[in-house]
Every structure is written in structure tokens, then in C-alpha cells.
Amino acid sequence: MTRSRARDPNVCGVTAAIAVIDGKWKTMLLWLLESAPQRPGELRRRLPGLTEKVLTQTLREMEADGLVHREVHDVRPLKTVYSLTSFGRELSEALAPLSDWGHRRLEKLAEPRPVT
């Protein structure tokens, strides 16, 4: 899905929402930032396999979409902290029922299947 779909007023609302959270790391970053503001190093430690380059790119996209606020503290070395905006928190709350459904689906898939 292309990023332009996130801004296209002629697509369905679900498509526009999915375009904003599309990608391997965005939902996990939303989940982590929901609990508290985090520094980039903390996010990388909590998400093994996430490179610094991809983290930076993903956070910039989320900031451009209005989901994340980036605050740079003027100390040496510079201290950057990311937090959810109210819009990002709203999205996170909207995703909670979808997350619940996903957990129920995983439980159902783990049940033994009857032999026919």
C-alpha cells in the first residue's frame, strides 16, 4: 500500500487508516509509546531487529502523519524523546478492539482441529 493512500480523500476510511499503520514496526511503536514517552535507544532495545535507520524513517513517517511528537532537549548530547500525540492515542484506542480480535483468532488457531 502506498503512503499516498493515507492522504487520498477518495478511499475508504479503513484503507486510509491501514495506510497510516502499514509496515512492520508502526503498530509495535504505537504500543510501546502508548505506555510512556521513549527515547530512540529505548525503542531499539525493546524491538530487536529494528535498525536505527528504519526506526528513524518510521518515526518520521509517524510524525508526518500526526501520530508522534518529537521533542529535542537542548542538552549535550542532544536528548530526543518521542511520545504519542492525542491523534496517535486516538488511533491506538481504535486499534484495541482489532488487537483483541487478533488474540482471539490466535487462540482459535491454537485449538486442536477435529479429525474427520
N, CA, C and O atoms as a Tinker XYZ file with bonds, in Angstrom:
   464  protein
     1  N      0.849000   -1.174000    0.000000    73     2
     2  CA     0.000000    0.000000    0.000000    64     1     3
     3  C      0.890000    1.230000    0.000000    63     2     4     5
     4  O      1.888000    1.278000    0.718000    81     3
     5  N      0.540000    2.198000   -0.783000    73     3     6
     6  CA     1.380000    3.384000   -0.876000    64     5     7
     7  C      1.005000    4.415000    0.181000    63     6     8     9
     8  O     -0.136000    4.474000    0.640000    81     7
     9  N      1.991000    5.225000    0.556000    73     7    10
    10  CA     1.742000    6.270000    1.562000    64     9    11
    11  C      0.725000    7.285000    1.072000    63    10    12    13
    12  O      0.034000    7.909000    1.878000    81    11
    13  N      0.626000    7.460000   -0.253000    73    11    14
    14  CA    -0.331000    8.444000   -0.781000    64    13    15
    15  C     -1.767000    8.058000   -0.455000    63    14    16    17
    16  O     -2.638000    8.926000   -0.392000    81    15
    17  N     -2.027000    6.778000   -0.247000    73    15    18
    18  CA    -3.387000    6.332000    0.098000    64    17    19
    19  C     -3.812000    6.886000    1.452000    63    18    20    21
    20  O     -5.005000    7.038000    1.714000    81    19
    21  N     -2.847000    7.187000    2.311000    73    19    22
    22  CA    -3.159000    7.718000    3.635000    64    21    23
    23  C     -3.732000    9.125000    3.549000    63    22    24    25
    24  O     -4.380000    9.587000    4.488000    81    23
    25  N     -3.503000    9.811000    2.436000    73    23    26
    26  CA    -3.969000   11.194000    2.291000    64    25    27
    27  C     -5.026000   11.358000    1.205000    63    26    28    29
    28  O     -5.520000   12.462000    0.979000    81    27
    29  N     -5.371000   10.268000    0.536000    73    27    30
    30  CA    -6.341000   10.318000   -0.559000    64    29    31
    31  C     -7.756000   10.387000    0.009000    63    30    32    33
    32  O     -8.194000    9.437000    0.658000    81    31
    33  N     -8.490000   11.493000   -0.216000    73    31    34
    34  CA    -9.838000   11.617000    0.341000    64    33    35
    35  C    -10.859000   10.703000   -0.350000    63    34    36    37
    36  O    -11.996000   10.595000    0.107000    81    35
    37  N    -10.465000   10.050000   -1.439000    73    35    38
    38  CA   -11.405000    9.215000   -2.186000    64    37    39
    39  C    -11.284000    7.729000   -1.870000    63    38    40    41
    40  O    -11.824000    6.904000   -2.608000    81    39
    41  N    -10.590000    7.366000   -0.793000    73    39    42
    42  CA   -10.505000    5.965000   -0.402000    64    41    43
    43  C    -11.365000    5.746000    0.836000    63    42    44    45
    44  O    -11.725000    6.692000    1.536000    81    43
    45  N    -11.682000    4.497000    1.089000    73    43    46
    46  CA   -12.487000    4.176000    2.270000    64    45    47
    47  C    -11.679000    4.484000    3.527000    63    46    48    49
    48  O    -10.449000    4.454000    3.495000    81    47
    49  N    -12.349000    4.775000    4.613000    73    47    50
    50  CA   -11.681000    5.145000    5.856000    64    49    51
    51  C    -10.759000    4.068000    6.392000    63    50    52    53
    52  O     -9.700000    4.374000    6.941000    81    51
    53  N    -11.149000    2.806000    6.239000    73    51    54
    54  CA   -10.300000    1.714000    6.720000    64    53    55
    55  C     -9.002000    1.688000    5.924000    63    54    56    57
    56  O     -7.930000    1.494000    6.498000    81    55
    57  N     -9.084000    1.880000    4.613000    73    55    58
    58  CA    -7.886000    1.914000    3.772000    64    57    59
    59  C     -6.970000    3.053000    4.192000    63    58    60    61
    60  O     -5.753000    2.880000    4.255000    81    59
    61  N     -7.545000    4.214000    4.479000    73    59    62
    62  CA    -6.741000    5.360000    4.914000    64    61    63
    63  C     -6.074000    5.086000    6.255000    63    62    64    65
    64  O     -4.927000    5.480000    6.469000    81    63
    65  N     -6.782000    4.414000    7.159000    73    63    66
    66  CA    -6.208000    4.084000    8.468000    64    65    67
    67  C     -5.096000    3.058000    8.327000    63    66    68    69
    68  O     -4.043000    3.196000    8.949000    81    67
    69  N     -5.317000    2.029000    7.516000    73    67    70
    70  CA    -4.305000    0.994000    7.332000    64    69    71
    71  C     -3.059000    1.575000    6.673000    63    70    72    73
    72  O     -1.945000    1.159000    6.989000    81    71
    73  N     -3.229000    2.518000    5.774000    73    71    74
    74  CA    -2.079000    3.149000    5.126000    64    73    75
    75  C     -1.185000    3.845000    6.150000    63    74    76    77
    76  O      0.031000    3.911000    5.969000    81    75
    77  N     -1.777000    4.360000    7.215000    73    75    78
    78  CA    -1.008000    5.059000    8.254000    64    77    79
    79  C     -0.257000    4.080000    9.144000    63    78    80    81
    80  O      0.827000    4.406000    9.628000    81    79
    81  N     -0.804000    2.887000    9.374000    73    79    82
    82  CA    -0.147000    1.924000   10.265000    64    81    83
    83  C      0.549000    0.806000    9.506000    63    82    84    85
    84  O      1.074000   -0.127000   10.114000    81    83
    85  N      0.555000    0.894000    8.179000    73    83    86
    86  CA     1.166000   -0.130000    7.355000    64    85    87
    87  C      2.662000   -0.197000    7.611000    63    86    88    89
    88  O      3.321000    0.835000    7.737000    81    87
    89  N      3.183000   -1.371000    7.688000    73    87    90
    90  CA     4.607000   -1.568000    7.913000    64    89    91
    91  C      4.839000   -2.485000    9.089000    63    90    92    93
    92  O      3.942000   -2.724000    9.898000    81    91
    93  N      6.025000   -2.985000    9.174000    73    91    94
    94  CA     6.364000   -3.980000   10.191000    64    93    95
    95  C      6.398000   -3.409000   11.606000    63    94    96    97
    96  O      6.067000   -4.118000   12.557000    81    95
    97  N      6.785000   -2.160000   11.766000    73    95    98
    98  CA     7.102000   -1.648000   13.095000    64    97    99
    99  C      6.097000   -0.654000   13.668000    63    98   100   101
   100  O      6.111000   -0.420000   14.877000    81    99
   101  N      5.236000   -0.067000   12.862000    73    99   102
   102  CA     4.405000    1.042000   13.351000    64   101   103
   103  C      3.455000    0.653000   14.470000    63   102   104   105
   104  O      3.328000    1.387000   15.451000    81   103
   105  N      2.788000   -0.484000   14.345000    73   103   106
   106  CA     1.861000   -0.859000   15.418000    64   105   107
   107  C      2.612000   -1.159000   16.708000    63   106   108   109
   108  O      2.120000   -0.851000   17.794000    81   107
   109  N      3.793000   -1.754000   16.604000    73   107   110
   110  CA     4.584000   -2.033000   17.806000    64   109   111
   111  C      5.078000   -0.739000   18.445000    63   110   112   113
   112  O      5.110000   -0.621000   19.670000    81   111
   113  N      5.462000    0.232000   17.616000    73   111   114
   114  CA     5.892000    1.526000   18.159000    64   113   115
   115  C      4.720000    2.241000   18.828000    63   114   116   117
   116  O      4.887000    2.846000   19.887000    81   115
   117  N      3.544000    2.176000   18.221000    73   115   118
   118  CA     2.354000    2.755000   18.852000    64   117   119
   119  C      2.139000    2.127000   20.224000    63   118   120   121
   120  O      1.885000    2.824000   21.206000    81   119
   121  N      2.243000    0.806000   20.277000    73   119   122
   122  CA     2.009000    0.080000   21.517000    64   121   123
   123  C      3.023000    0.497000   22.586000    63   122   124   125
   124  O      2.651000    0.718000   23.738000    81   123
   125  N      4.299000    0.605000   22.212000    73   123   126
   126  CA     5.327000    0.998000   23.175000    64   125   127
   127  C      5.156000    2.441000   23.635000    63   126   128   129
   128  O      5.323000    2.741000   24.817000    81   127
   129  N      4.827000    3.327000   22.712000    73   127   130
   130  CA     4.689000    4.745000   23.066000    64   129   131
   131  C      3.395000    5.023000   23.833000    63   130   132   133
   132  O      3.251000    6.068000   24.467000    81   131
   133  N      2.474000    4.092000   23.768000    73   131   134
   134  CA     1.221000    4.259000   24.499000    64   133   135
   135  C      1.464000    4.263000   26.007000    63   134   136   137
   136  O      0.767000    4.951000   26.752000    81   135
   137  N      2.455000    3.493000   26.453000    73   135   138
   138  CA     2.703000    3.392000   27.890000    64   137   139
   139  C      3.439000    4.615000   28.439000    63   138   140   141
   140  O      3.176000    5.044000   29.563000    81   139
   141  N      4.359000    5.176000   27.652000    73   139   142
   142  CA     5.138000    6.329000   28.130000    64   141   143
   143  C      5.994000    6.867000   26.994000    63   142   144   145
   144  O      6.296000    6.139000   26.049000    81   143
   145  N      6.392000    8.148000   27.077000    73   143   146
   146  CA     7.358000    8.675000   26.102000    64   145   147
   147  C      8.642000    7.856000   26.169000    63   146   148   149
   148  O      9.014000    7.345000   27.226000    81   147
   149  N      9.311000    7.740000   25.026000    73   147   150
   150  CA    10.503000    6.907000   24.957000    64   149   151
   151  C     11.582000    7.599000   24.136000    63   150   152   153
   152  O     11.294000    8.381000   23.230000    81   151
   153  N     12.829000    7.293000   24.475000    73   151   154
   154  CA    13.962000    7.736000   23.667000    64   153   155
   155  C     14.210000    6.694000   22.585000    63   154   156   157
   156  O     13.874000    5.524000   22.771000    81   155
   157  N     14.793000    7.097000   21.455000    73   155   158
   158  CA    15.019000    6.149000   20.360000    64   157   159
   159  C     15.810000    4.911000   20.782000    63   158   160   161
   160  O     15.500000    3.805000   20.341000    81   159
   161  N     16.817000    5.079000   21.622000    73   159   162
   162  CA    17.599000    3.939000   22.077000    64   161   163
   163  C     16.766000    2.929000   22.847000    63   162   164   165
   164  O     16.964000    1.721000   22.717000    81   163
   165  N     15.818000    3.436000   23.661000    73   163   166
   166  CA    14.933000    2.553000   24.414000    64   165   167
   167  C     14.050000    1.758000   23.466000    63   166   168   169
   168  O     13.832000    0.561000   23.657000    81   167
   169  N     13.543000    2.439000   22.436000    73   167   170
   170  CA    12.690000    1.758000   21.458000    64   169   171
   171  C     13.462000    0.657000   20.737000    63   170   172   173
   172  O     12.943000   -0.443000   20.545000    81   171
   173  N     14.683000    0.944000   20.343000    73   171   174
   174  CA    15.503000   -0.066000   19.643000    64   173   175
   175  C     15.796000   -1.258000   20.539000    63   174   176   177
   176  O     15.772000   -2.399000   20.077000    81   175
   177  N     16.072000   -1.012000   21.809000    73   175   178
   178  CA    16.353000   -2.115000   22.736000    64   177   179
   179  C     15.126000   -3.010000   22.913000    63   178   180   181
   180  O     15.251000   -4.223000   23.076000    81   179
   181  N     13.968000   -2.412000   22.880000    73   179   182
   182  CA    12.733000   -3.181000   23.100000    64   181   183
   183  C     12.236000   -3.866000   21.835000    63   182   184   185
   184  O     11.349000   -4.718000   21.898000    81   183
   185  N     12.803000   -3.500000   20.685000    73   183   186
   186  CA    12.400000   -4.105000   19.415000    64   185   187
   187  C     13.628000   -4.662000   18.695000    63   186   188   189
   188  O     14.143000   -4.035000   17.769000    81   187
   189  N     14.093000   -5.826000   19.116000    73   187   190
   190  CA    15.261000   -6.412000   18.456000    64   189   191
   191  C     14.999000   -6.596000   16.959000    63   190   192   193
   192  O     13.912000   -7.002000   16.549000    81   191
   193  N     16.001000   -6.294000   16.172000    73   191   194
   194  CA    15.861000   -6.415000   14.723000    64   193   195
   195  C     15.528000   -5.104000   14.040000    63   194   196   197
   196  O     15.634000   -4.992000   12.818000    81   195
   197  N     15.128000   -4.113000   14.818000    73   195   198
   198  CA    14.814000   -2.794000   14.266000    64   197   199
   199  C     16.109000   -1.994000   14.168000    63   198   200   201
   200  O     16.758000   -1.733000   15.181000    81   199
   201  N     16.481000   -1.609000   12.960000    73   199   202
   202  CA    17.712000   -0.837000   12.776000    64   201   203
   203  C     17.470000    0.633000   13.086000    63   202   204   205
   204  O     16.332000    1.103000   13.088000    81   203
   205  N     18.534000    1.336000   13.343000    73   203   206
   206  CA    18.433000    2.775000   13.629000    64   205   207
   207  C     17.839000    3.521000   12.431000    63   206   208   209
   208  O     17.013000    4.418000   12.596000    81   207
   209  N     18.270000    3.139000   11.226000    73   207   210
   210  CA    17.775000    3.789000   10.010000    64   209   211
   211  C     16.266000    3.597000    9.857000    63   210   212   213
   212  O     15.540000    4.553000    9.586000    81   211
   213  N     15.805000    2.375000   10.029000    73   211   214
   214  CA    14.371000    2.087000    9.871000    64   213   215
   215  C     13.576000    2.749000   10.989000    63   214   216   217
   216  O     12.478000    3.252000   10.751000    81   215
   217  N     14.116000    2.754000   12.209000    73   215   218
   218  CA    13.433000    3.426000   13.315000    64   217   219
   219  C     13.251000    4.903000   13.007000    63   218   220   221
   220  O     12.158000    5.447000   13.168000    81   219
   221  N     14.316000    5.550000   12.567000    73   219   222
   222  CA    14.249000    6.981000   12.245000    64   221   223
   223  C     13.235000    7.241000   11.141000    63   222   224   225
   224  O     12.415000    8.152000   11.254000    81   223
   225  N     13.283000    6.454000   10.085000    73   223   226
   226  CA    12.353000    6.620000    8.969000    64   225   227
   227  C     10.906000    6.412000    9.422000    63   226   228   229
   228  O     10.019000    7.184000    9.058000    81   227
   229  N     10.677000    5.373000   10.213000    73   227   230
   230  CA     9.325000    5.062000   10.667000    64   229   231
   231  C      8.795000    6.152000   11.587000    63   230   232   233
   232  O      7.643000    6.566000   11.453000    81   231
   233  N      9.616000    6.621000   12.516000    73   231   234
   234  CA     9.173000    7.692000   13.420000    64   233   235
   235  C      8.906000    8.984000   12.655000    63   234   236   237
   236  O      7.982000    9.723000   12.996000    81   235
   237  N      9.697000    9.263000   11.634000    73   235   238
   238  CA     9.449000   10.468000   10.825000    64   237   239
   239  C      8.115000   10.373000   10.087000    63   238   240   241
   240  O      7.372000   11.350000   10.006000    81   239
   241  N      7.818000    9.187000    9.548000    73   239   242
   242  CA     6.520000    8.995000    8.879000    64   241   243
   243  C      5.384000    9.158000    9.875000    63   242   244   245
   244  O      4.376000    9.795000    9.573000    81   243
   245  N      5.545000    8.587000   11.056000    73   243   246
   246  CA     4.502000    8.698000   12.077000    64   245   247
   247  C      4.336000   10.143000   12.545000    63   246   248   249
   248  O      3.227000   10.582000   12.850000    81   247
   249  N      5.444000   10.875000   12.597000    73   247   250
   250  CA     5.376000   12.297000   12.959000    64   249   251
   251  C      4.656000   13.077000   11.859000    63   250   252   253
   252  O      3.828000   13.939000   12.153000    81   251
   253  N      4.968000   12.780000   10.594000    73   251   254
   254  CA     4.314000   13.459000    9.466000    64   253   255
   255  C      2.812000   13.163000    9.427000    63   254   256   257
   256  O      2.021000   13.992000    8.977000    81   255
   257  N      2.430000   11.980000    9.899000    73   255   258
   258  CA     1.010000   11.612000    9.932000    64   257   259
   259  C      0.304000   12.125000   11.182000    63   258   260   261
   260  O     -0.891000   11.893000   11.359000    81   259
   261  N      1.034000   12.819000   12.047000    73   259   262
   262  CA     0.430000   13.415000   13.237000    64   261   263
   263  C      0.225000   12.449000   14.385000    63   262   264   265
   264  O     -0.548000   12.740000   15.298000    81   263
   265  N      0.899000   11.301000   14.365000    73   263   266
   266  CA     0.717000   10.298000   15.414000    64   265   267
   267  C      1.712000   10.448000   16.555000    63   266   268   269
   268  O      1.420000   10.100000   17.699000    81   267
   269  N      2.891000   10.973000   16.230000    73   267   270
   270  CA     4.002000   11.018000   17.177000    64   269   271
   271  C      4.525000   12.446000   17.284000    63   270   272   273
   272  O      4.587000   13.182000   16.299000    81   271
   273  N      4.896000   12.814000   18.501000    73   271   274
   274  CA     5.519000   14.113000   18.755000    64   273   275
   275  C      6.988000   13.866000   19.080000    63   274   276   277
   276  O      7.318000   13.007000   19.898000    81   275
   277  N      7.848000   14.613000   18.443000    73   275   278
   278  CA     9.294000   14.515000   18.670000    64   277   279
   279  C      9.738000   15.750000   19.436000    63   278   280   281
   280  O      9.519000   16.879000   18.997000    81   279
   281  N     10.363000   15.525000   20.580000    73   279   282
   282  CA    10.843000   16.637000   21.400000    64   281   283
   283  C     12.342000   16.497000   21.575000    63   282   284   285
   284  O     12.833000   15.469000   22.042000    81   283
   285  N     13.065000   17.546000   21.195000    73   283   286
   286  CA    14.522000   17.546000   21.330000    64   285   287
   287  C     14.881000   18.492000   22.472000    63   286   288   289
   288  O     14.548000   19.677000   22.446000    81   287
   289  N     15.569000   17.941000   23.479000    73   287   290
   290  CA    16.011000   18.737000   24.618000    64   289   291
   291  C     17.403000   19.280000   24.312000    63   290   292   293
   292  O     18.281000   18.546000   23.858000    81   291
   293  N     17.590000   20.555000   24.561000    73   291   294
   294  CA    18.848000   21.223000   24.222000    64   293   295
   295  C     19.888000   20.993000   25.318000    63   294   296   297
   296  O     20.239000   21.900000   26.073000    81   295
   297  N     20.363000   19.760000   25.378000    73   295   298
   298  CA    21.449000   19.399000   26.290000    64   297   299
   299  C     22.499000   18.676000   25.461000    63   298   300   301
   300  O     22.224000   18.251000   24.339000    81   299
   301  N     23.697000   18.535000   26.006000    73   299   302
   302  CA    24.746000   17.816000   25.296000    64   301   303
   303  C     25.009000   16.496000   25.984000    63   302   304   305
   304  O     25.289000   16.503000   27.183000    81   303
   305  N     24.940000   15.380000   25.316000    73   303   306
   306  CA    24.473000   15.214000   23.941000    64   305   307
   307  C     22.966000   15.455000   23.855000    63   306   308   309
   308  O     22.248000   15.369000   24.852000    81   307
   309  N     22.507000   15.758000   22.646000    73   307   310
   310  CA    21.086000   16.032000   22.454000    64   309   311
   311  C     20.247000   14.857000   22.942000    63   310   312   313
   312  O     20.609000   13.695000   22.757000    81   311
   313  N     19.141000   15.175000   23.558000    73   311   314
   314  CA    18.234000   14.151000   24.073000    64   313   315
   315  C     16.919000   14.286000   23.311000    63   314   316   317
   316  O     16.250000   15.317000   23.387000    81   315
   317  N     16.558000   13.241000   22.581000    73   315   318
   318  CA    15.312000   13.232000   21.816000    64   317   319
   319  C     14.343000   12.269000   22.470000    63   318   320   321
   320  O     14.712000   11.150000   22.827000    81   319
   321  N     13.103000   12.703000   22.626000    73   319   322
   322  CA    12.066000   11.876000   23.235000    64   321   323
   323  C     10.856000   11.880000   22.302000    63   322   324   325
   324  O     10.457000   12.924000   21.785000    81   323
   325  N     10.284000   10.696000   22.099000    73   323   326
   326  CA     9.089000   10.550000   21.274000    64   325   327
   327  C      7.910000   10.185000   22.158000    63   326   328   329
   328  O      8.038000    9.408000   23.104000    81   327
   329  N      6.759000   10.759000   21.832000    73   327   330
   330  CA     5.530000   10.448000   22.557000    64   329   331
   331  C      4.373000   10.455000   21.559000    63   330   332   333
   332  O      4.486000   10.983000   20.453000    81   331
   333  N      3.269000    9.862000   21.976000    73   331   334
   334  CA     2.085000    9.876000   21.118000    64   333   335
   335  C      1.396000   11.224000   21.227000    63   334   336   337
   336  O      1.334000   11.819000   22.303000    81   335
   337  N      0.887000   11.691000   20.124000    73   335   338
   338  CA     0.022000   12.875000   20.133000    64   337   339
   339  C     -1.370000   12.404000   20.539000    63   338   340   341
   340  O     -1.601000   11.201000   20.667000    81   339
   341  N     -2.284000   13.319000   20.740000    73   339   342
   342  CA    -3.658000   12.913000   21.052000    64   341   343
   343  C     -4.252000   12.125000   19.878000    63   342   344   345
   344  O     -5.049000   11.209000   20.084000    81   343
   345  N     -3.867000   12.480000   18.658000    73   343   346
   346  CA    -4.330000   11.771000   17.469000    64   345   347
   347  C     -3.769000   10.352000   17.442000    63   346   348   349
   348  O     -4.469000    9.411000   17.068000    81   347
   349  N     -2.502000   10.199000   17.838000    73   347   350
   350  CA    -1.886000    8.876000   17.924000    64   349   351
   351  C     -2.520000    8.025000   19.003000    63   350   352   353
   352  O     -2.707000    6.822000   18.821000    81   351
   353  N     -2.857000    8.651000   20.141000    73   351   354
   354  CA    -3.535000    7.941000   21.223000    64   353   355
   355  C     -4.922000    7.484000   20.771000    63   354   356   357
   356  O     -5.364000    6.383000   21.101000    81   355
   357  N     -5.596000    8.341000   20.015000    73   355   358
   358  CA    -6.918000    8.005000   19.483000    64   357   359
   359  C     -6.819000    6.787000   18.559000    63   358   360   361
   360  O     -7.658000    5.889000   18.619000    81   359
   361  N     -5.799000    6.763000   17.711000    73   359   362
   362  CA    -5.596000    5.617000   16.830000    64   361   363
   363  C     -5.308000    4.364000   17.640000    63   362   364   365
   364  O     -5.846000    3.297000   17.341000    81   363
   365  N     -4.476000    4.477000   18.650000    73   363   366
   366  CA    -4.140000    3.339000   19.487000    64   365   367
   367  C     -5.393000    2.774000   20.155000    63   366   368   369
   368  O     -5.565000    1.558000   20.229000    81   367
   369  N     -6.252000    3.644000   20.634000    73   367   370
   370  CA    -7.510000    3.204000   21.252000    64   369   371
   371  C     -8.425000    2.537000   20.220000    63   370   372   373
   372  O     -9.116000    1.567000   20.533000    81   371
   373  N     -8.427000    3.055000   19.007000    73   371   374
   374  CA    -9.255000    2.470000   17.951000    64   373   375
   375  C     -8.751000    1.085000   17.559000    63   374   376   377
   376  O     -9.537000    0.234000   17.142000    81   375
   377  N     -7.446000    0.855000   17.689000    73   375   378
   378  CA    -6.862000   -0.441000   17.329000    64   377   379
   379  C     -7.051000   -1.495000   18.417000    63   378   380   381
   380  O     -6.874000   -2.683000   18.148000    81   379
   381  N     -7.403000   -1.093000   19.632000    73   379   382
   382  CA    -7.542000   -2.044000   20.740000    64   381   383
   383  C     -8.543000   -3.165000   20.425000    63   382   384   385
   384  O     -8.217000   -4.328000   20.664000    81   383
   385  N     -9.743000   -2.878000   19.900000    73   383   386
   386  CA   -10.651000   -3.980000   19.567000    64   385   387
   387  C    -10.100000   -4.895000   18.474000    63   386   388   389
   388  O    -10.350000   -6.100000   18.497000    81   387
   389  N     -9.363000   -4.347000   17.533000    73   387   390
   390  CA    -8.746000   -5.167000   16.491000    64   389   391
   391  C     -7.681000   -6.080000   17.111000    63   390   392   393
   392  O     -7.550000   -7.239000   16.718000    81   391
   393  N     -6.933000   -5.562000   18.067000    73   391   394
   394  CA    -5.938000   -6.367000   18.776000    64   393   395
   395  C     -6.621000   -7.506000   19.530000    63   394   396   397
   396  O     -6.148000   -8.643000   19.500000    81   395
   397  N     -7.721000   -7.208000   20.199000    73   395   398
   398  CA    -8.466000   -8.242000   20.917000    64   397   399
   399  C     -8.935000   -9.333000   19.955000    63   398   400   401
   400  O     -8.835000  -10.521000   20.260000    81   399
   401  N     -9.440000   -8.928000   18.808000    73   399   402
   402  CA    -9.881000   -9.891000   17.796000    64   401   403
   403  C     -8.708000  -10.757000   17.339000    63   402   404   405
   404  O     -8.850000  -11.970000   17.184000    81   403
   405  N     -7.557000  -10.134000   17.125000    73   403   406
   406  CA    -6.377000  -10.871000   16.702000    64   405   407
   407  C     -5.956000  -11.917000   17.727000    63   406   408   409
   408  O     -5.574000  -13.028000   17.358000    81   407
   409  N     -6.022000  -11.568000   19.020000    73   407   410
   410  CA    -5.674000  -12.535000   20.065000    64   409   411
   411  C     -6.671000  -13.699000   20.083000    63   410   412   413
   412  O     -6.282000  -14.856000   20.245000    81   411
   413  N     -7.958000  -13.384000   19.916000    73   411   414
   414  CA    -8.969000  -14.454000   19.855000    64   413   415
   415  C     -8.713000  -15.368000   18.664000    63   414   416   417
   416  O     -8.865000  -16.585000   18.772000    81   415
   417  N     -8.326000  -14.794000   17.532000    73   415   418
   418  CA    -8.035000  -15.590000   16.343000    64   417   419
   419  C     -6.849000  -16.515000   16.596000    63   418   420   421
   420  O     -6.887000  -17.689000   16.228000    81   419
   421  N     -5.799000  -15.994000   17.220000    73   419   422
   422  CA    -4.630000  -16.819000   17.522000    64   421   423
   423  C     -4.986000  -17.968000   18.457000    63   422   424   425
   424  O     -4.504000  -19.088000   18.285000    81   423
   425  N     -5.835000  -17.687000   19.450000    73   423   426
   426  CA    -6.284000  -18.749000   20.363000    64   425   427
   427  C     -7.057000  -19.815000   19.592000    63   426   428   429
   428  O     -6.874000  -21.012000   19.816000    81   427
   429  N     -7.914000  -19.373000   18.689000    73   427   430
   430  CA    -8.713000  -20.307000   17.886000    64   429   431
   431  C     -7.803000  -21.167000   17.001000    63   430   432   433
   432  O     -8.026000  -22.369000   16.861000    81   431
   433  N     -6.789000  -20.553000   16.410000    73   431   434
   434  CA    -5.864000  -21.300000   15.569000    64   433   435
   435  C     -5.061000  -22.317000   16.375000    63   434   436   437
   436  O     -4.655000  -23.347000   15.835000    81   435
   437  N     -4.825000  -22.043000   17.660000    73   435   438
   438  CA    -4.058000  -22.943000   18.507000    64   437   439
   439  C     -4.880000  -24.139000   18.992000    63   438   440   441
   440  O     -4.313000  -25.121000   19.470000    81   439
   441  N     -6.202000  -24.065000   18.874000    73   439   442
   442  CA    -7.060000  -25.180000   19.303000    64   441   443
   443  C     -6.831000  -26.375000   18.392000    63   442   444   445
   444  O     -6.617000  -26.219000   17.190000    81   443
   445  N     -6.878000  -27.570000   18.973000    73   443   446
   446  CA    -6.728000  -28.756000   18.118000    64   445   447
   447  C     -7.920000  -28.882000   17.164000    63   446   448   449
   448  O     -9.068000  -28.635000   17.534000    81   447
   449  N     -7.617000  -29.263000   15.958000    73   447   450
   450  CA    -8.674000  -29.419000   14.951000    64   449   451
   451  C     -9.239000  -30.836000   15.028000    63   450   452   453
   452  O     -8.496000  -31.800000   15.211000    81   451
   453  N    -10.549000  -30.952000   14.888000    73   451   454
   454  CA   -11.133000  -32.287000   14.912000    64   453   455
   455  C    -10.699000  -33.097000   13.684000    63   454   456   457
   456  O    -10.606000  -32.569000   12.576000    81   455
   457  N    -10.443000  -34.357000   13.902000    73   455   458
   458  CA   -10.052000  -35.242000   12.806000    64   457   459
   459  C    -11.317000  -35.710000   12.098000    63   458   460   461
   460  O    -12.260000  -36.178000   12.737000    81   459
   461  N    -11.329000  -35.583000   10.797000    73   459   462
   462  CA   -12.521000  -36.007000   10.040000    64   461   463
   463  C    -12.319000  -37.322000    9.361000    63   462   464
   464  O    -13.224000  -37.814000    8.687000    81   463
